[in-house]
């Protein structure tokens, strides 16, 4: 256990927490033990390949020049170019980026993509800058990173406080720094671009659709259908909404939802589209939806249902509420929603967990499709994208499910074992230079 | 490697009223995250700035 320090309202609060880096390392070491990972490869994967820190000046609207600090951590590229998001946030630093970069290495490996893992960002609070300033900050950061990113080297994507516009600025700046004849061949330096600038049709629904597919594949493996299955969703953002949308189309029934404002339930079912339209009209909140009743926030996870989708944030299913869960399947739409202790309780109770690294990987697969589309000079239609996503997600699910059956282990451990084994294989085949 | 100090709750506009978690000190990803926006730019003096009169812009990276 270590101590984190975060500035809150000008006061420094300290809280002992189990950091994300420890969680990632614990999961890695546990899987590495299971597969008897070679000690040399364990050494390589325990550290990051490159850590880039850049300080760069940007002219503000006032005419003053401000200095910013940006980061990019490149964890491992044994399987292909580094891939991972860029965050704009006051607490971004090398430590934060390290854990997230390592996480991306496992995620891209499990998804069977030709990528490694990276992460980065700029230490700033975007809310205090104008649109023009954010554009100049982004462009100058891209210039500062220079050849540390590239379409065949390190491919950033949107993350906290960055979006398709940010990616479009990065792509434009990066392409502008190339020789004229090479410019258009570098559009895939980032993914998550707007659909008019090389972005992918359907990128908005890729993660939620992937969550839905994993649930569907699990049901099929267990000789069940989704018809009339009751499900609950925490978080009605992009992932929660689209997962609910596709589940409802398959005949499942949404019976409870929780967002940042509160919780609602209806045992007879809540119309996903009606709730979505209501939340838009209600400043993003689902509270007081007329076709449902309010419920206690504390009892949300104890709602009677078949499937539970935590799609908001981490550490939601813990030792204290895992015993109240009625669902027999947890589909982790969010990153890290189940604590180690909570998972132990769930597994003892025979509840299946589709782990985040598998369940929410539709997003990074969507990014891969965008990269391929740009690289090959193609434009894919929505139905093509969805069909390719179906195929890719099924491959990943089958690998994990069959490995877990064969080795008599839970799906999370199986997922980590597969991810690490794939990287190990690359190192064994290639050897270590020189 | 050290633990991760990244936490997005302090800059989220829902931080005071959010019902999703009581542990608002270790959230590194959240579907409900909304950045607080303000009409006026902060005049935080702690930001590292160089007056344009003092020093011309230079390439640092």
Interface residues (C-beta under 8 A of the other chain):
Chain A: X2 X4 X5 X6 X7 X8 X9 X13 X15 X17 X18 X19 X20 X21 X22 X25 X46 X47 X54 X55 X56 X57 X59 X60 X61 X63 X64 X65 X66 X67 X87 X89 X90 X91 X92 X93 X95 X96 X98 X99 X100 X125 X126 X127 X128 X129 X130 X143 X144 X145 X146 X160 X161 X234 X235 X236 X237 X238 X239 X240 X258 X259 X260 X261 X262 X263 X284 X297 X311 X312 X313 X314 X315 X316 X333 X334 X335 X336
Chain B: X1 X2 X3 X4 X5 X6 X7 X8 X10 X11 X14 X17 X18 X19 X20 X21 X23 X25 X26 X27 X28 X29 X30 X31 X32 X33 X34 X35 X36 X37 X38 X41 X42 X44 X47 X48 X49 X50 X51 X52 X55 X57 X58 X60 X61
